[in-house]
Amino acid sequence: MLAIIAPGQGAQTPGMLSSWVSDPALHELVSAWSMRIDLDLLRLGTTADADEIKDTSNAQPLIVATSLIGARALGITQCAFVSGHSVGEVAAAAFSSAISVEDALRLVRARGVEMAKAAAQSPAGMSAVLGGDRHVVLARLTQLNLVPANDNGGGQIVAAGDLNALAALAENPPEGARVRALAVAGAFHTEFMSSAVEPLRALASTINTHTTTTPIISNKDGGTVTDGADVLNRIVNQIANPVRWDLCMQTLKTLGVTGVIELPPAGTLVGLLKRGAPEIEVFALKTADDLSAAKEFAGRHL
């Protein structure tokens, strides 16, 4: 049983579209997408440096576009389940036909812009807490008024909130854990992002939704969702609410998924699965050179 998953912000790397757009048809497609959302995805994905693609307003549409290009090249139209981490849910929504690719790109373009605006309103950030007992880690975050914005499983929780509180967390981490500050502009998936929600809700009201061709495993609660309107509503609400990737991984296990392909820019989520669900075989589709092996992998799990 095969699932296809899409990564979130932080997975981006310079040149991550280069191998894909060497195919003229995919190059033309990315060019068309760039014009539709008024953002040069081709340049960002081939020649832009790490600092430029780290910017939230650039990173989010670029990651989703890269995932969708990888999915197009892979050519698998049906699998058992799809999922995405944070902004990766937008790619999952398009892959499952809950919304069109064009609407997914419009949505993620606005999402990146509005979340960047929200982040600029007050100093806040995020830090990964690696290791330690989960209950002890969560108790420490509560003590510091921090939010477990990404509960990723596999011994990783991302704390978000006030920079002073994050500094205190780093100075006195939970027992058995280490803390690593993340290079992000704000406290994503917390109330710090609340100003971004209504503009996205307004945009979402203009988007046509459809029953999914493949169930989506939701970041909200690890539940499976097939109603397109529900998928879209969850994507909008998720902007200011935590990502429960731990529950998504648990659902993959519970439903009997045997293989998972992570779409480009791949690597982060298969790493979490190796730690949190080692019984599931994983494949990271990183470049076009991986396509033959990815198709062979898929054939063993479909």
C-alpha positions in Angstrom: 0.0 0.0 0.0 1.6 3.3 -1.2 1.3 6.8 0.2 2.8 9.9 -1.4 3.7 12.8 0.8 4.9 16.4 0.3 7.4 18.3 2.4 7.0 21.7 4.1 9.0 24.9 4.6 12.6 24.4 5.5 13.0 21.6 2.9 14.1 24.0 0.2 17.6 23.9 -1.3 19.2 26.1 -4.0 18.8 24.7 -7.5 16.1 22.2 -6.5 14.2 22.7 -9.7 17.2 22.4 -12.0 17.0 18.7 -12.8 13.3 18.8 -13.4 13.2 21.7 -15.8 15.8 20.2 -18.0 12.7 18.5 -19.5 11.3 21.1 -21.9 7.7 20.2 -21.1 8.2 20.8 -17.4 10.3 23.9 -18.1 7.3 25.3 -20.0 4.9 24.3 -17.3 6.9 26.1 -14.6 7.2 29.2 -16.8 3.4 29.2 -17.2 2.9 28.8 -13.4 5.4 31.7 -12.8 3.3 34.0 -15.0 0.1 33.0 -13.3 1.2 33.8 -9.8 3.6 36.7 -10.7 6.6 35.0 -9.2 9.7 33.7 -11.1 9.7 30.1 -9.9 12.1 29.1 -12.6 14.8 31.6 -11.4 14.1 30.9 -7.7 14.3 27.1 -8.3 17.5 27.2 -10.4 19.8 30.1 -9.7 18.6 31.9 -6.5 20.7 31.5 -3.4 19.7 30.0 -0.1 18.9 33.4 1.5 16.4 34.4 -1.2 14.6 31.0 -1.2 14.4 31.0 2.6 12.1 34.1 2.5 8.7 32.8 3.4 6.9 34.5 0.4 9.3 32.7 -1.9 9.9 29.4 -0.1 6.2 28.3 0.1 5.2 28.6 -3.5 8.6 27.3 -4.7 8.3 24.2 -2.5 4.7 23.4 -3.6 5.6 24.0 -7.2 8.6 21.6 -6.9 6.5 18.9 -5.3 3.8 19.2 -8.0 6.5 19.1 -10.8 7.9 15.9 -9.2 4.5 14.4 -9.0 3.8 15.2 -12.6 7.1 13.6 -13.7 6.5 10.6 -11.5 3.2 10.0 -13.3 1.4 8.1 -10.5 -2.2 9.2 -10.5 -3.5 6.9 -7.8 -2.2 5.7 -4.5 -3.7 4.7 -1.2 -3.2 8.0 0.6 -1.6 11.4 0.3 -0.4 13.8 2.9 1.8 16.9 3.3 3.6 18.6 6.1 2.4 22.2 6.7 2.5 24.0 3.3 2.9 20.5 1.8 -0.8 20.0 2.4 -1.5 22.5 -0.4 0.5 20.2 -2.8 -1.4 17.2 -1.4 -4.7 18.9 -2.0 -3.8 19.5 -5.7 -2.3 16.0 -6.1 -5.6 14.5 -4.8 -7.7 16.9 -7.0 -9.4 18.5 -4.0 -8.5 21.7 -5.7 -6.9 22.5 -9.1 -3.2 22.9 -9.5 -3.7 26.5 -10.6 -5.8 27.3 -7.4 -3.2 25.5 -5.2 -0.5 27.9 -6.6 -2.7 30.9 -6.1 -3.4 29.8 -2.6 0.2 29.1 -1.7 1.4 32.3 -3.2 -1.0 34.3 -1.0 -0.2 32.1 2.0 3.5 32.9 1.8 2.9 36.6 1.4 0.4 36.8 4.3 2.5 34.7 6.6 5.5 36.8 5.9 3.4 39.9 6.7 2.3 38.3 10.0 5.8 37.4 10.9 7.0 40.9 10.5 4.5 42.2 13.0 6.3 41.0 16.1 9.6 39.3 17.0 9.0 35.5 17.3 10.7 32.4 16.1 10.9 28.6 16.2 13.4 26.1 17.7 13.6 22.3 17.2 13.6 20.3 20.4 15.4 17.0 19.6 15.1 14.0 22.0 13.9 13.9 25.5 10.7 12.5 26.9 7.8 13.9 25.0 5.7 14.7 28.1 8.7 16.4 29.8 9.3 18.5 26.6 5.7 19.6 26.4 5.6 20.5 30.0 8.7 22.7 29.6 7.1 24.4 26.6 3.9 25.1 28.6 6.0 26.5 31.4 7.6 29.0 29.0 4.4 29.8 27.2 5.7 28.3 24.0 3.6 26.3 21.5 4.5 22.9 20.1 3.9 24.2 16.6 5.1 21.1 14.8 4.7 17.9 16.8 6.7 15.8 14.3 7.2 12.5 16.1 10.4 10.6 15.8 11.7 12.6 18.9 11.3 16.0 17.3 9.0 18.8 18.5 9.3 22.3 17.1 8.6 25.0 19.7 7.4 28.4 18.6 6.8 31.8 20.3 8.5 34.7 21.9 12.3 35.0 21.2 13.1 35.5 24.9 11.2 32.3 25.8 13.0 30.4 23.1 16.4 31.7 24.4 15.4 30.4 27.9 14.5 27.1 26.4 17.9 26.8 24.8 19.7 27.8 28.0 17.8 25.3 30.1 16.5 22.5 27.7 14.3 19.6 28.9 16.3 16.7 30.3 17.8 14.5 27.6 17.0 17.0 24.8 18.9 19.5 22.8 17.5 22.7 21.3 18.4 24.0 17.8 17.1 27.4 16.6 15.5 27.4 13.2 16.2 30.0 10.5 12.6 31.1 10.1 11.1 34.5 10.2 8.3 33.9 12.7 6.3 31.6 14.9 4.4 29.7 12.3 1.3 27.7 13.3 0.6 29.8 16.3 -1.5 32.8 17.2 1.3 35.0 15.8 0.0 34.0 12.4 -3.7 34.9 13.1 -3.7 38.0 10.9 -2.9 35.7 7.9 -6.0 33.6 8.3 -8.8 35.8 7.1 -7.1 36.9 3.9 -6.6 33.2 3.1 -10.2 32.4 4.1 -11.4 35.1 1.7 -9.3 33.7 -1.1 -10.4 30.1 -0.3 -14.0 31.2 -0.7 -13.4 31.8 -4.4 -11.9 28.3 -5.0 -13.9 25.4 -6.3 -13.4 22.1 -4.4 -14.0 18.5 -5.3 -14.1 15.1 -3.6 -10.6 13.9 -3.5 -9.4 11.1 -5.8 -7.2 9.9 -2.9 -7.9 10.4 0.8 -5.7 13.0 2.5 -4.2 12.4 5.9 -4.7 15.7 7.7 -2.1 17.6 9.8 -4.9 18.7 12.1 -5.5 15.3 13.7 -4.1 12.6 11.5 -7.6 11.9 10.2 -8.4 10.9 6.6 -10.4 13.5 4.6 -12.0 13.2 1.3 -14.4 16.2 1.2 -12.6 19.0 -0.8 -14.2 21.8 1.2 -13.1 20.3 4.4 -9.5 19.9 3.0 -9.4 23.5 2.1 -10.9 24.7 5.4 -8.3 22.7 7.3 -5.5 24.2 5.2 -6.6 27.7 6.1 -7.1 27.0 9.8 -3.8 25.2 10.0 -1.9 28.5 9.4 -2.4 29.5 13.1 -2.7 26.0 14.5 -0.1 23.2 15.3 0.9 20.6 12.8 0.5 17.1 14.1 2.8 15.1 11.8 3.2 12.6 14.6 -0.5 11.7 14.2 -0.1 11.6 10.4 2.7 9.0 10.8 0.6 7.0 13.2 -2.3 6.9 10.7 0.0 5.7 8.0 1.0 2.8 10.3 -2.5 2.1 11.4 -3.9 2.0 7.9 -1.3 -0.5 6.8 0.8 1.7 4.4 3.9 -0.3 3.4 5.7 2.3 1.3 5.9 6.1 1.2 7.4 8.3 -1.5 8.3 11.9 -0.5 8.0 14.3 -3.3 10.8 16.9 -4.0 12.4 18.7 -2.3 12.5 15.3 -0.4 14.5 14.2 2.6 13.0 15.7 5.8 9.8 13.6 6.1 11.5 10.3 5.2 13.9 11.0 8.0 11.1 11.4 10.4 9.4 8.2 9.2 12.6 6.3 9.6 12.6 7.2 13.3 8.9 7.3 14.0 7.6 4.5 11.7 10.6 2.3 10.8 8.4 -0.5 9.6 7.3 1.6 6.6 9.7 1.6 3.6 10.5 5.1 2.3 11.8 6.7 -0.8 13.0 10.3 -1.2 12.4 11.6 -4.7 15.0 14.3 -4.8 15.9 14.8 -8.5 14.8 13.7 -11.9 17.6 11.1 -11.8 15.6 9.3 -9.1 12.5 8.7 -11.2 13.3 5.2 -12.5 14.0 4.0 -9.0 10.9 5.8 -7.6 8.7 4.1 -10.2 10.1 0.7 -9.3 9.6 1.4 -5.6 6.0 2.4 -6.3 5.4 -0.7 -8.3 6.2 -2.8 -5.3 3.7 -1.0 -3.0 0.8 -0.2 -5.3 
